[in-house]
Amino acid sequence: MPTLYEFPPTRSNRVKWALEELGIDYTSSFVDFFKSEQQSEQHKRIHPLGLVPVYQTDTYTMYESVAILLQVLDEYPHAKLAPPIGTAERGIYYQWCVFSSAELDPHLFDFMKHTMHLSEEERVPQIAQRAEKQFRARGQVLSDFLQDKHYVLGQHFSGADIALGYSCNWAAYTGLLKEYPILVEYYARLQCRPSFHKVFGS
Ligand SMILES: N[C@@H](CCC(=O)N[C@@H](CS)C(=O)NCC(=O)O)C(=O)O
């Protein structure tokens, strides 16, 4: 049985959501950030940077939340959460999966740190302002893309919605999502999924 090394509600939830959508059995290994377990020698043997998520099966060990998501959804093609390789839909799916971790997450991370998580003395307003500006540009691009769509691939829910849905969850937490009614509605649709509740709670 595969193992997900996780610390909810961090980016390990992106992988957990994919596993719950697939309905496969897996073991959860809680990596306690409050005890700095992610920095332990034991954890660094499976993630050299001391991060989560890590996904381990009998045959491989992987990190990077979106890469793991792409891999597990390909392993279960009957779930139809990943379009066939080489199709136009597959290209769009790749684009938005990567967009979530490459274009949205870094700015959400900086904004969250410098407005919420760091102590007042450690916060740098210029970093928060820059992160907000960068996120807003990207949020608008995503909003424009989704304005006439139910999901990234139209009516069909896919892994791209899991990848972006995680970023929307993060953006809602930071207060940045509410500026985009289309994204708020999109995120509300994603929240209706039973697997969302299993992973994120109410
Ligand atoms: N690009 C990586 C980012 C992984 C990452 O930064 N994980 C954070 C949680 S969201 C972490 O493990 N932080 C622990 C630490 O900084 O000590 C991914 O998407 O998996």
The ligand as an SDF file (V2000), in Angstrom:
LIG
                    3D

 20 19  0  0  0  0  0  0  0  0999 V2000
    6.8280   22.6060   -4.6770 N   0  0  0  0  0  0  0  0  0  0  0  0
    6.6510   21.7310   -3.5510 C   0  0  0  0  0  0  0  0  0  0  0  0
    6.6050   22.5860   -2.2890 C   0  0  0  0  0  0  0  0  0  0  0  0
    6.6850   21.7090   -1.0440 C   0  0  0  0  0  0  0  0  0  0  0  0
    6.6530   22.5840    0.2230 C   0  0  0  0  0  0  0  0  0  0  0  0
    7.2010   23.6900    0.2720 O   0  0  0  0  0  0  0  0  0  0  0  0
    6.0250   22.0400    1.2600 N   0  0  0  0  0  0  0  0  0  0  0  0
    5.8880   22.7860    2.4920 C   0  0  0  0  0  0  0  0  0  0  0  0
    4.4610   22.6610    2.9800 C   0  0  0  0  0  0  0  0  0  0  0  0
    3.3320   23.4170    1.8630 S   0  0  0  0  0  0  0  0  0  0  0  0
    6.7930   22.1990    3.5640 C   0  0  0  0  0  0  0  0  0  0  0  0
    6.9700   21.0020    3.6010 O   0  0  0  0  0  0  0  0  0  0  0  0
    7.3820   23.0260    4.4280 N   0  0  0  0  0  0  0  0  0  0  0  0
    8.1830   22.5710    5.5150 C   0  0  0  0  0  0  0  0  0  0  0  0
    9.2450   23.5310    5.8990 C   0  0  0  0  0  0  0  0  0  0  0  0
    9.3920   24.5760    5.2280 O   0  0  0  0  0  0  0  0  0  0  0  0
    9.9410   23.2590    6.8760 O   0  0  0  0  0  0  0  0  0  0  0  0
    5.3640   20.9170   -3.7140 C   0  0  0  0  0  0  0  0  0  0  0  0
    4.4290   21.4060   -4.3860 O   0  0  0  0  0  0  0  0  0  0  0  0
    5.2870   19.7930   -3.2170 O   0  0  0  0  0  0  0  0  0  0  0  0
  1  2  1  0
  2  3  1  0
  2 18  1  0
  3  4  1  0
  4  5  1  0
  5  6  2  0
  5  7  1  0
  7  8  1  0
  8  9  1  0
  8 11  1  0
  9 10  1  0
 11 12  2  0
 11 13  1  0
 13 14  1  0
 14 15  1  0
 15 16  2  0
 15 17  1  0
 18 19  2  0
 18 20  1  0
M  END
$$$$
